[in-house]
Structure formats: C-alpha cells, structure tokens
Amino acid sequence: MLKPLMHKMHGSPLLALTNTRLSSAELLANAQAKTGLHDFGSEPFEDALNELLWALHEEADLSLFGRVSTHWDNLRLLTNLLVLRDHELADPAILQRPVSQPIFVLGMPRSGSSFLHSLLAEDDASFTPRCWQAIYPYPDHPASGRRAGPRKVQRQINFFHRLAPDLHNVHPFDALSPQECTEFTAHVFRSLRFETIYNVPSYKRWLQQAGHVQGYRTHRRFLQHLQGPRTPRWVLKSPDHVFAMDALREVYPDARLIFTHRDPVKVLPSVASLTEVLRRPFSRRTDKDAIGLQVSSDWANGAQQMIAGAARGDWADSRVFHVHYKALTAAPLETIRRIYDHFGLEITAGFQKRLQDQISRKPTGGYGKNVYRLAEFGLRPDELRERYRDYMTYFDIDEEVVV
C-alpha cells in the first residue's frame, strides 16, 4: 500500500498500471512465483479476495496510485500467508501456542482508544503488535524481500505521508506504533480496513453476510506467530471490533474488553475526515457527503451493537471495563490504575514511570488540534443527536460542543 508508483510488481510488472482486474487465482499464482512457496494453508480466503477484487475494480474508482498500491498490498498479504505457512510446516507447534486472556480496546472511534492503547503498551508485561510487524511478520524470511523490517516500513510510511500530508495530524503513527487488528484480519481479506480505505459497498455487504469468524481465526494465528514460544499478555485495539463481537467471543472466549466512549456527534466529523484523507490518494475522487452518510450509519449500528451486547451480558462484568474520553484525557494515569485494579493486574514502578514519561511527552496521544465541521460531510447535529440518543443515555455520555 505504501510503495512508490514505480515499484516493480512481481509476476505482472505492468498489469497494475492498467485497469485490468485480476482473479484471485492469478494473484495467488503471482505470489507463489514471487516467493517460490506454494502452500497458503487450509484457511479459506479466495472467495473473500474475489469479492474484494470485484469491488475494487467496479466501485472504488481507483487512481493510478490506487491500482499500483492495491496490487502490491494484496501481493504482500498473500506473501505473508505463504511465509506463515512455511514456518508452520517447519514448526507445527506454532499453532498450538496459547493466546491467553488478551485485552481488546474497542468502542466509538476517535474516543481516545489509540492514546489508551499506546499507554497500555508501555507495560513490559504486555505485548502489543507494532505496525512493522503486521507488514513483515518474519522480516528475515527470504520471501519477505530485502531489508524488510521497521526501517523499510518507516520509509514506506514517510512516502505515504507525502501523499496524504493531513494524515499526521488526524492519525499520527510510525513503524513502531501499536497496530490495529484490522491489519491481521486483512490477511484473509475479511477486514473492515478495506471499506475505510476504499469505497467498496458490495464487499462490505458481502462481509456482513459472511461474518468475521474466519478473520478472527487468522487474527489468532497471526498472534501465535508473533508471540513466539512466550505466552504474553496481548493488548490489542480496533474500534471496529464492535462490528464483530460474536466472532471475537467465539475465537477469544476469555478475552477482556475495554470499551471507549465519546459523544458520537463530536467524533463523527473526525471519523469522516480520516476516511476522506485515507481514501484520497487511492481514488480519483472522493464524495464527502457519501462518506459522512456511511460513517454515521455505520457507527449508529455499532452503537446499537454495544448497547445490545451490554444488555445481554455477553461478557461477565469482571471482564469488561468502560472508559469515557473526558475521564481518560483528564486523568490518564488514574484511568490506567482503575483498569488494572478491575482486571487484577499489577502496575510496577517501571510501568508507572514510563506512563508518566509518555503522558508528559504526548498528553493527548500526539494528535494535532483539529476542527472538524459536520456540515462539511453533510451531517446535521439535530439528526445525529436523535440517532445516538439511546447510546448516549445507556453509557451516560456527556454531550460536547460541536460545530
């Protein structure tokens, strides 16, 4: 996704420069030819890949950069599958590694979840996947390419920031930043990250019907590789987990969940802005009103799912903690203490010192001071207030001033 336009594509060096659609079988063959590996494992993904490829070709209105980078991204994901399987064939015990009581941060987007994730990542007793690890889980494997690893990923991120200069203020990250889980589920092409980066409504509908269990099985498999022989306390994050809570519960029945909450009317223009910034380099045009409608509808659904899950008692109270944005940003250290007390975890002196240092360096997580306007994305505050009233009431969320 973050390669220069002239990057040579293995197996089809010029194809990505045209508007020709590849089938999943052709992409698989390209990945096999590139790596010299042939076994993708038993997890089904070709149907998902075909759905995505059709939507990218027919709906996403990709720019030249979008076609080239998407082709590279799909090949990278397939290459990683081959590399994971190659390691599993050499060491079958990888798939028996336990992933015990992982902590998931999820909830309303732009509600401090990235800030909270970065703070939790300061604990040496926890293990948080980094951006570069999701791109190259085995950087030393010959199939990963030359000099794979954090420096290479940072160069790719720097290049993308030149294409999307607004991204740093909207969503600051680098190669060493904690990575969101949507990158792991993307490896079997069952990830909501695709609908954020591209306008692919048919793929979105297909994924809603197909479900997320297979994506979360791959998510667990990815963690088994990254953790090695250790059994760490995983700390994971993505707001989008709220759309797949049944799958999360099936694959991780002992998970512990931290829900972050904030006034949706305040966050939705920020979510829409981030979506527009991410799509802009890949698409020939973006429709701000359509993006506003999409994110408003999506998160109204997400809010209702959070209410329904809490009302049903899908998780025991001892395994769920709720964090409000205002409380987190006003007293981040105290919020961490409350989380650790709730889950029966220890805050060591070293962890507390790193927390204090991190909060001093980035008191709001490194985000710039941005002003997002509802009208820019065709959103009306009165309509949103009514749409999200139940969510605000159920989780006792304070209204914020909006523009």
N, C-alpha and C positions, 0 to 999 in steps of 0.2 A: 504493500500500500504506500510505502514511503520511499520508493525508489525513484531516481531520476528518470526522465522520459526516455532517454536513450539506452536504458538498461537492456541488454540483450536477453530475450526470452528463450530459455532452453526448449528445444523441440519445435518451436514455431516463432523464429526471431522477428518476423514481420507481421504475424497474424494479428497481434494485439493493436497494431496501427490501423487495421481495417475495422469495419463494423460487422464482421462475420462472427456468428455465435458458435462456439464450440459446444459439443456434447460433453457430458460427464466422462464418458468412455475415452474421448480424445484427451481430455485433461489428465485423466489417470495415466494414460499411456505416456504423455509428456513428462509427468512426474517420475514415472518408472525409468524412462530413458535418461532423464537428468541425473538420477541418483544411482542407477544400477541396482536398485532394490525393487522387489515386486510384490511383497506381501503387505497389504494395508490392514490386516487383521480382520476379525469377524464382525466388527460393528458396522451396521448398515448406514450408508450415507449417500449413495448415488442418487436416490430419489430426491433427497433434500437438495443436493447440488444441482440437479436438473431443474428443480423449481426455481432456485436462485438464479441460475444462468438465464432461464427464460425471462424472468422478471427484470434482470439487469439489461437484457437486450431490448425488451419490448417496452419497458416502463421507465427506466431510470434516466433516460436521455443523457447518457454518459458523454463527457467531453473526451478529447484525445487522451489527456492525462488520466481520466477516469477509466478508460478502456485498458490502457497500459498498466496502471497500478492495480486494477482489479484482477487482471490476468496474473500479475506477479503475486498478488495476495493469495489467490486461490491455489497457485502452484506451491507457495510457501506452506499453506495449511496441509496440502496433500503430502508434501515432502516431510513435514513433521510427523504425520501419521506413519509414513514409512520408517522414519527414524525411531519412533516409539516402538513400533512392532519389531524392528531389528534388535533393539535392546531386550525386548520381552522374549524373543526367541533365544537370545544368549543367556537370559536370566529369568526363567518363568516365575520366580518368587516375587518379582516386582508386583504382579497383580494380586498377590496375597498380602501386601503390606496394609496394615490397618490405618484408616483415617478416622481418628477418634475425636468425638465431640468438637467438631470445627465450629468456629464462631463466624456467623454471617452478619454483615451490616447491610441493611436493606431499608426501603421505605421511600418517602417522597424525594424526588431528585432535587438537587441544589439546596439541600437541607442540612449541610454540614457533614454528610457521610464521608466525603473524601478527607476532610480535616480529621474526623474521628478515626478513620482508617489509618491515616498517617501517624496519629498519636499511639494507637494500639500497636502499630508496627515497631515502636521503639522498645518494646519488651523483648529481651533476649530469649525469654521462654516461649515466645510465639514465633511463627514462621509466616511471613506474608510474601506472596509471589510478586516479583518485580516485573516491570514492563519488558525488559530484555529477555527474561526467562520465558515469557509467553511467546516471544518471537522466535527464539532459538533455545529450546529446552535442553538440547545437547550441542552446545557450540563447538565441541571438539570432534563431533562426528563428521567424517569426510563429506557426507551428503549435505551438511549444513552450509557448505561454502567456505570460502577463505575468510579468515579473521572474524568469524561470527562471534557475537558476544556483545557486551554493553557498549563498547566504543562504536561499533558498527551501527547499533540501534540508535545511539545518540546522534550520529551523523544523519541517519535517515529522519529522525525527529526534527533536527535542525533544518533539513531541507523542506520538510512539510510545513514548518513554522514560517518559512519564507513564502510558501503558497497561501498560508492562512495566518497572517500576522495577528489577527484578532484572537487567535486561539489561546495565546499565553495568558491573557487577562481573564478569559472566560473559563478556561480549564487548564491550569498550569500543570505540566508533568514533564518528566525526563526519563531516561532509560532506567534509572534506579527507583523511580516512583512505584509505589504499590499499584498493581494492575487489577483491573476489574475482571470479574469472572466471565463476562461475555466473550472474552478472547478465547477461553478454553472451550466453551460450547461451540464456538465458531469452527472448530476443527472437524466437526461432523455436520457443519452447515445448518445448525439448528440454534441460531443465536439472534437475539434482538439487536445486536450491534449492527447487523446488515440493514435493518429498516431505519436506523438512525443515520447512517452514512449515505444511504441511497433511498430514493423514492421507489419502493417495491411493494405496492399494496397486495398483489396476488401472492407473493411469497409470505407476507405477513399473515394473510388469511389461511394459507396452507399450514403454516407453523402453528397457528392457533388450533387448527383441527387435528394436526398430527400429534401435538403435545411435546413436552420437553423432557420426558424421562430419558430418552436416548442421549440427549445433550448433557444431562447431568451425570449419566454413567461415564461419559467421556470426560467430564469435568473431574470426577473422582479418579479416573485413570490417570489424568494429567498430574494430579496431586501426588499420586503414588510414585510417579517418576521423579517429580521434583524433590520430594522429601528424602529420597534415598533410603538407607536402612533405618533412619531415625523414625520416631513416631512423634512429630512435633504437634504443638497446638496451633492449628491453622487459623488465621484471621483473614477472612475473605470479604469482598464487598462488591455489590452492584445494586443500585435501586431496582433494576429490572427483575430481581428475584421475586418481587411481589406478584409478577405475572406467571410464576411457575412454582408456587408454594407447594402444590400437591407433589410435583416431581421432586422438589427439594426434600420434602418429608419422606418420600419413598426411598430415595437414594441415601439420605443422611438422617436416619430416624433419631439419632442422638444429638443433632445439631442444636446450637444455642444461637438465638437470634437477637439482634439489636435493631429495632426499628427507629429510624429518624423521621421526625415530623416537622413540618413548617406550613405556614399559610400557603395553600396552593395558588391563590391569586397573586401572591408575591413571586413565587418561583416559576410559574408557567412562562412568562415572557423571557426569563433567563434560559429555561429549557429550550424554548423555540429558537432563541438566538444561538445557543450552542449547536442545535441541529442544523441551522442555516449555515453557520460557519464551517461545520464539518462537511456539509454537502457541496458547498460552493466549488472547491477545487475539482470535484469529481463529475459535476453535472454542468451541462451547457446553460441551464437556467434553474433558478430556484423560485418557488412560489411561497412567499411569506405567509399569506393568508391560509394556504393549504397546510403549511407546517403548523401554524397556530391551531387550526382545527384538529389536526392529527394529535398534537401533544395534549390538547385539552381533553379530547375524547379518550385518549389512552390512559391518562392519569386519573380521570374520573372513574374509569374501570378499575385501575389499580387501587384507588382509594376505597372503592366498594369491596374489593377483594381483601384488603386489610381489615375492614370492618367485619366482613363475614368470617374470616379466619379467627379473629379475636372473639367474636360472639360464639362461634362453635367450640372454642377452646382447643384449637388444633394442636397447640403445644402447651405443656404444663407451664404454669406461671413461673416456676423456678428456672425455666429455660428461655424466657422472653424478657427483654428489657426495652423500655421506650425512652427515647431521648428527644427533647424538644430543642430546636435550633437556638432559641434565645438562651436557654439554660446552658447549652454547650458552649456557645461563644462568650457568654458572660463569665463562666467558671469552668473552663475545660478540665483543669486538674481535678476539681471536685466531681465532675461528671465521670471521669475515669475511675475515681475512688468508688463511686456508687455502683458502677458497672462491675468492678472487681469484687466488691462486697456481695453483690447479688449473685454472682456466679461462683463465689467461694474461691477466688484467686488471690494470689499474694502480689502486692506491689513492693518490689525490692527497692532498696536505697538507690541502686544504679538506675533502675527504670524511672523512679521519681525524678532523679537528676536529669536524665535525658528528656523526660517530658517537659520539665521546666525550661530546658535549653531550647527545645523545639518550639514551645509556645512563645518564648521570647523572640526567636528568630522569625516565626511566621504566626502571629497571633490569630489570623483568620485563615490559615492554610495557604497563604501566598497568593490569594486572589486579588485582582485589581478592584478598584472602586468603579463599578459599572452601574449605569442607569438603564433599565430596560422598560420600554413602554408597551403596554398591552395593545394599543391601537396599531402599532407597527405590524402586528401579526393578526389583525382583525379580531382581537379579543375584547370583550366588554366586561368590565368589573361586576356589574349588577348580575349578568347572566352567570358568571363564574361563581359569585357568592352563593347563588341559589343552588348551583350544580354541586358544590362542595360543602354545603351546609351540614349534611349528616356526618361527613368526615371530620369537620372542624369541631362539631359537638361531641362526637364519640370519643375523640382523643384529646378534648379540652385544649384546643389550639387557639392562641390569641391571634386576632386579626392584625395585619401590618398595613402601613400606609403604602398605597400603590399609586402609580402614575399612568 
